[in-house]
Every structure is written in structure tokens, then in C-alpha cells.
Amino acid sequence: MTAAGTSGVADLGPLERAREQKAWYWYDWANSAFVTTTAAVLFAPYLTSVAEKAACGRATDEDLGYKCTTDLHVLGLSLSAGSLVFYIVTAATILSALVLPVVGAVADRSSNKPRLLGGFAWAGSLMAMLMFFVAGSAWQLGAVLLLLATLFLGASLVVYDAMLVDIADPDERDRVSSRGWALGYLGGGLLLAVNFGLLTVMSDHTELAVRISLLSAGLWWAAFTIIPVRGVRARPPVNTVAEPGGLVSASFGQLWTTLKDLRRYPVTMTFLLAYLFYNDGIQTVIYAASVYGEKELGFEKSTVLLAFLVVQFVGIGGALWFGRVARRRGAYRVILVGLMVWLVVVVAGWLTPDENLPLFLLLAVAIGVVLGGTQALSRSFYSQLIPRGREAEYFSLYQACERGTSWIGTLIFGLVHQWTDSYRPALLALMVLFVIGIVLLSRVDPRRGIEEAGNTAPAVV
């Protein structure tokens, strides 16, 4: 298969480029409903309670001094009900490592990335909507739906992130990526606020309110995906490597070629390793926060939801502010500073006393400031380090450890909890991921990496 011609930002006027960028932002808005309401806030503690009912006959009740410590038995293995969600995410990520690179290879050879984005997104949103039917002690249904929704989300984000190169030139990407993240925080925060109100009104029927909230996140994800699918135009593939066979077989061949060629880009490889570790830390902190707040610190579900609302709305300003600072200082330096703040957040969370609401909300503010900025700039910085025409394939490697598909952190968190029956040491153990990520990132030479990939460097590196 050969390139069908050049495509991307060069063939767009300023108005058309801005129009496509605005349409592209909306997928951050669409999927953030699931990422926030379902993955980060409600489903992990809800599925944990469902699993505890299956294991112990009832869920943990801190008010009555009851804690479920009976294990589930899965395929001959004894698994802590409190660690189940983290093992599921670990399994999803291992599968992602096998599936997403092939998705990326297919996307790079596709002549219609927006339609491919829609297919994955709508499949994932269907899994999210079906979570409404997880009730009683049916943790197996919840486990399967979470696994599939996570895989489809990762696949859609491979395509979505690769489209950034088509709609923004090098000097625009930090701004465009940051605005996308900011809009995502706004959308996720608005739906979370609605669900917060629902949980408050239906305080006597909390389980039903949670299930309705899960359904709303899936519907939101499906509906708003229409905007980027229709608003970003299809483009022919660029610079694809000639491989024999049809689309899928050629994609496997291109994947193998890319994995071998990755050795030619040592800076890109070093950044990917750094990102693997520090993003695993970020994702695990976010994924574990709701369980930590409810099960360890003793807050009500509505209080934890309020903290996540703080994260969402502070995150809007944080993402935009990081984008502005990156224009003056460069994305690489700003990411490093953000990771230092993450280290402080982990230690502060470990030290936070039970039921100390002011400190818990202060932590939420700190997370909101750095969360969107570090993730948005990591996406735009990585886009500078990959060769043209293979964006989706390279972003598939990136997505294997993005948005809740991390596995090292969740595995560490789940194992430490299983060994200690406490989430505090599990949280503190995540420090090692940030330290390794910072050390590896400090070895990245941004300008050299951009030159090795054959790309044009932005004005500030």
C-alpha cells in the first residue's frame, strides 16, 4: 500500500483549520463523561460493593464496623473483592498492549479516521450504557463490561490522538491539545454535577441513582461523538510502508516494521518509557481516588463526588494555564514541574487523616491544577517525536498506558492492598512510578528527538 498523497494542515486555510479543531475538541467532551462519572468516580466503588456482596453477603459498612475480607474465587485464584477493579484494569491494559498497536496500524492505513473513531466510540458507549444492568451481586457482568469499555475507549483514543497531527501544525499542538483537555473537563464536570444532584435527591435509593448515572455517561459519550465524526473530514493515508495483503494483514506487517524502526528513535523510546511509568502513576491515583476516599478516609459517596467536581472545574483552568506556560517555557519543562507536584500530592494523600474534608478538598484542587496540564502537554509533546504517516501506530503505544489503561500502578495498588488490607500503603507505593518517570524524562533531549523523527520544531522546545 502506498501513500495516497499528502494531507494534513497544509491543505487547510485558517478558518477551515479552526473549524476542524473545534469539532475535534468535542471528543474530549464526549468521552470525558465516561472517564469521569464511570471510570474515575462511581463504577470502581460500586463494583467493589457488588463484589463484596458476592463474597461476604453484604458490602463493607464502616459505620457498623464491618469490613469484608473474604476473597472471591476466580479460575482457581483467590482475589480480594477490594482489589477486583484494579485487577480488571490491569487485564484490560495487558490486552490493550496486544490489540491497540494493531488498531493504530489499521488507522494509519484507513482513509476515514473519523468514521473509525465513531465505530470504536459507539461500541464503548454501548458497554457503558449496559452497566445500568449491573446490580445485586452480579460482579461478573460488571467486570466484563468494564474490560470491554476500557478497550474500546483506548482504541478510539488511538485514532483521536493521531488526528491531532492532521488538524494542527507544530506550533499549535500544545494549545489545541490543552483546549481539548479543558473542554473535556468542562463536559465531564457538568455531567458529574448533574449526577451529584441525582445522588443527593435519590439519597434513599443510592444504588439506582448510581446505575442511572452510569447510563447517562454512556448516552453522553455516544451523542457527542457525532460532532467530531461529522466535523473532521476524512484524509487519505500518508507515507504508509508498502506491505503485502489486505488491510489487517498489512497492518500487522506495518506494526512489526514500526516496532523495529522504534530503535531508530531513541529519544522517542525514552519518552515512551518515561510516560509509561509516570502516567501509570497519574491514572492509578485518579482511578483509586474514589475507592480511597470512600473505603479508607470514610467519606460518603456524595462527598467523594464533590471532590471530583472540584478536580474537574479546577482542571479546566489548569489545562489552559499549562498550555500558556508551555508556549513560553516549552512543554517538556512544564511536564517535569508538573510531575514534581504529583509526588507531593501522593505523599499528602497518604498523610491525610480520616474524614478530614478540608485537606481532602485541598488535594482535589492540587490534582485539578496539574492533571489536565501534564496529560495535555504529554500528548502534544509526543506528537512532535513521531514520524509523519505513522501517528496512529505510535499513539497506539502511547494509549496502552493512557486514561485508565495503566497496569503497573493498578497491579501495585491491588497487590499492596491485598497484602495489607489498607489503601494507605497502596497509595504511597505509587511514588516509585513518579520517581522512575521523572528520572527517565530527565534523559529526554526534546530538540534531538524532534529532529530524529524528521519533524519541524516549534518556536519553543
N, C-alpha and C positions, 0 to 999 in steps of 0.2 A: 504494500500500500504506500502510495506517495502522497506528499502534501498536495492539497487541493488549492494552494495559493496562500498568500499571506493574509492574515486577518488580525483584528485587534483594534487598539486605539488609533492606529494610524489612519484607518479608513473612516473615522468619525469626526464630524465637526463638534465644536464646543457644546452647542445646545443638545445635540443628539447624545453626546457622551454623558452629559449631566443627567439627561433623561434616563439613560440606561443605568447609571449609577444609582439614581433614586429608586428605580424598580428593583435593583439588586439588593439594596438595603433591606427590603421588606422580607427577605427570607430570614434574616436575623430576627426580625419582629415575629415571624411566623413560628419558627422552631423554638424560640426562647420561652414560649408558653409551656411547652412540654419540658424543656430543660429546667425551668424554674419551678412551676407548680408540681409537676410529677416527679422528675428525677431528683431534684435538689431538696424539695420540701416535704411533700406529702407521701410519696409512694414508699420510700425506704422505711420510715417508722410504721406506716400502715401494714406493709408486707411483713415486717418484723412481728407486729402484733398478731397477724394472721398465722404466721409460722409458730409463734408461741402458743396460740390456741391449739394448734395441731399437736405440738409436743407435750404441753402441760395441761391442756383442757381449758386454760384461760391465759390471758396476756399478763405481762408484768404490771403490777399495781403498786407503785411506790407509796401511795397514801396508806395502803394497808400493810406495807412492809413485805409484800410478796414479790419475789424475783424468780422468773422461770429460768432454771439452769439445766433442764432436761434437753438432751440433744435430739435432733432429727436424724433419721437413718435413711440415707440416700445411696443406692447402689453399693451397699455394704459399708459405707462410710458414716461415721458419727459427726454431724455438723451442728455447731451451736446455732440455735434459732436467731440469736442476736447478730451472728456473723453471716447469715444466709445471703443477704443482699450484696454484701461485699464479695462473696464468692461468685455470685451470678455475674456481677460486673467484671470480675476477673476472667471468667469463662467467656464473656462477650468480647473482651479485648483480645484474648488468645485467638478466637475465631476471626476477629477483625484483622489481625495480623496476616491471616491466610486469605481472607476474602477481599479486603479493601484495596490492596495493590492491584488485583485483577480488575476491580471496579474502576480504578484510576486508569489502567491501560485501555479499557473499553471506552472510557470517557474521552481520552485523548484522541481516539480514532473515530469518535462519534461526530457527526455533522450537525447534531442538535442537542447540545448540552442542556439548554433549558428544559426540554421535554424529558431528558434523562433525570434531571433534578426533580421534576414533578413526580415521576414514577416512584422514585425512592421515598420522597417525602410523603406521598399519599399512602404508600404501603405502611410506613412508620406511624402515620397518624391513625390509621385503622387499628394497629396494635394498641396504640394509646387509648383509643375510644373503647376498645374491648376490655380494658382494665376496670371499667364500670362493673363488670360481672365477677370480679374477684371479691369474694365475701366468705364469711364463716371461717373455715379452716382450710380453704382451697388454695394453699400457698403454691401448689404446683402450677396452676393456671397463671398466677401472677409471675412466677419465675420464668415461664416460657415467654409470656408477653413482654416482660422487661428485657429479656435476652434479644428477642426479635426487634423490638422498638429501638434498642440501642444500636443494633447492627444497621438497620435502615437509616437511622439518624446519621451514623458515621458515613454511610455510603452517600447520602445526599450532601453532606458537608464536603466530601472529597470533590464533588462536581462544583458545588457552590464556591469553594475557596479558589479552585482553578479558574473560575470565571473572572476573578479579580484582575488577572493579567489582561483579559480581553477588554475590560471596560475602563482601566486606569493606567496612566503612564507611571514610570518610576517615582516621579516627584509627587504624585497624587495618592499613592497607595496607603501611606500612613494615615492621611486624612480620611480617605474613603473607608478603609478598614475600621478606623476608630468611630466614624459616624454610624457604620453598620452595627457595631457592638453597642453604641449608645442607644440606637433605636431598638435594638433587641432588649436592652434593659428596660426601656420605657414600656414596650409591649408586654414583656414578661411581668413587669411590676404592676401594670394596670390589671391584667387578668388575676394576678395574685391578690390584689386589693379587693377585687370582686369576690374571689373565693374566701378571703378573710372575712368579708361581710357575711357570706353564706354560712361559714362555720360559726360565726357569732350568733346569727339568727337561729340556726338549727343546732344550738348547743346541746339540746336533749337528744339529737339524732346525729351524732358526730360521724358515725360510720357512713351513713347515707350521704351526708354533706361531702365527705372526702371522695366518695365514689362519683358524685355529680361533678366535683371539681376536676377529677381525672378525665371524665368525659368531655368537659369544657375545653381542657387543654388540647385534646386530640382534635376536636372540631375547629378550634382556633388555628392550629397548625395546618390543617387541611385547607381551610378557607383562604388564608392569607398567602399560601404558596402560589395561588393563582396569579398574583401580581408579578413576581419575578419570572414565572414561566411565560407569561404573555408579554412582559415588558422588556426582556433582554432578547435580542434577536439571535438566531442560530448562526454559527460561523463554521466554515469548513476547517478540518484539522490542519495543523501547521507542523512541518518538519518531522512527521512521523517516520520511524525507521521501517524500511521495507521488510516485511515478514510474510512467509507463505501462509496460505489457509484463509479461513473466514475470519470474521471479526473477533470471536472469542479466542480461537487458536492463535491468531496473530497477536492478540493482546497478551497471552501468556508468553509468547516469544519476545515481545517488546519488554515485558516485565523483567524477564531474565537478563535482557540486554541492559536495562536500566540499573539493575542491581549490580551488574559487573561494572558498568560505567560510573557508578557512585564513587568508586575508588579514585576516579579522576578528579573528584571534587572533595578534597579532604576537609576544607572549611565547612562545606555543606554537611558532610557526615558528622563533624564535630558538633555543629549546631543541633543536628537531629538528636544526637546522644544527649546533649545538654537539655534539650526540650523534653525528651522522653522522661528525664528524671524530675525536672522542676515542674513540668505540667502535671505529672503524676501526683506530685505533692499538692498542687493547687486543686486539681479535680477531686482528690480524696478528701481534702479539707471541706470543700463545698458539699460533696456527696455525703460526708459523715456529719455535717453540722447539725442537721435536723435530728438525727439519732442522738448525737452528743447532747444537744440542748434538752431533749425530752428525757432520755434514759439516764444520762449522767448528772446533768445540772438540775433536773427536776422541774423544768418549765412546762406549762400547758402547751398543747399544740398551737393554740391561737397566739401565744407569746412568741413561739419559735417562728410562726408565720410572719408576725410583726417584724421580727429581726430581719427576715429575708426581704421584707418590703423596704426596710432601711437600706440593705445591700443594693437592691435593685435601683432605687432612686438616687442614692449617692453614686452608684456605678455609672449613671449617665454622665454626671459631671466629671467623674474620674477618668472615663474613657476619652472624653473630649479634651480634658486638660492634658492628659498624657500625650495625645496626638499633637497638641500645640507645642508642648515642650520638645517633642521629638523633631519638630521642624527646625528648632534652634540647636538642639544638642545631639540629634541623631537617635534613631530607635534603639540601637544597641546599648548605648549608655543608660537610657531611661529604663530598659528592661532590667539591667543589672541592679539599679537602685530599687526598683520595684520588688525584686526577689529578696533583697535585704529586709524590706518591710515585711514580707511574708514570713521570714524567720521570726521576727518579733511577734507577729500575730499568733504563730503556733505556740510559742512559749507563754504568751499572755493567756491563750485559751486553756492551756494546761493548768495555769495558776488561778484561773477564775473560780471563786468559791461557788458552792451550790446556791441556786436561787438568787444570785446577785444580778438583778436586772440591769442596773446602770452599766456595770462592766460588760455584760453580755451585749448590750446595745452599742457600747463604745467599740467593741470588737467588730460588730457589724459595720460600723462606719469605716473602720480601718480597712476591712476587707473590700468594701464597696469602692474605696479610693483606688486600690491597686489592682483589683480583679480584672475589670474590663481593660484597663490600660496595658497590663502585661500581656494579656491574651491577644488584644487587637494588634499591638505592635509586633508581637511574635509572628502573627500571620503575615503582616505586610513585610517585615524584615526577611522572613523565609522566602517570600515571593521573589526577592532580589537575588537569591542564591541558587535558583534552579534554572536549567536550560530551557529556552523557548521551545514550545511544542510538546513538552512533557510535564506540564503543570499538574494535571490531574494525577498522573502516576506518582509524582513526587509528593503531592499533597495527600495521596493515599497513605504514604508512610507517616506523614505528619498527623493525619487523622487517626491513626492507630492509637495515638496517646492523647487525643483531644476530646473535650466535652464529655466527661464521664465514662470514656472507654479506656481509662488507665487501668493497669492491672498490678503493677508492683506495689503501689500505695494501698490499693484496696486489699490486696493479699496480706501486706504487712499489718494493716489495721485489723483485718478479720482474725489473723493468727494471734496477734498480741492480745486482742480481746478474749479469744478463746482460751489462751493460756492464763490470763489474769482475772477474767470476769470483770474487767473495768475498761472503760473507754479512755480514761486519762492517760495511762502509759501508751495506749494505742495512738493517741493524738501526738504525744511527744515524739514517738518513734518516727514520725513523718519528717522530722528535722533533717534526717540523713539525706532525704531526697532533694531538699533545697540546697544543702551544702554541696552535694555532688554536682547538681545542676549549675550552681554558681561557679564552681571550680572549672567545669568543662566550658562554660560560656566565656570565662575569662581567657580561654585559649583561642577563641574565635577572632580572626582578623577580618573585619567586615569588608574592607575595600578589596583585599585579596580574593575573598570568596565571590564577590560580585564579578570581578574580572575573570576568575576561573570559569564561571558559568556563562561568560560571554555577554553579559548584560551591561546596560548603561547605568552608571552610578547616579543616584540622586544628588542634589546640590549639597546636602549634609549627610554624611555617612555616620 
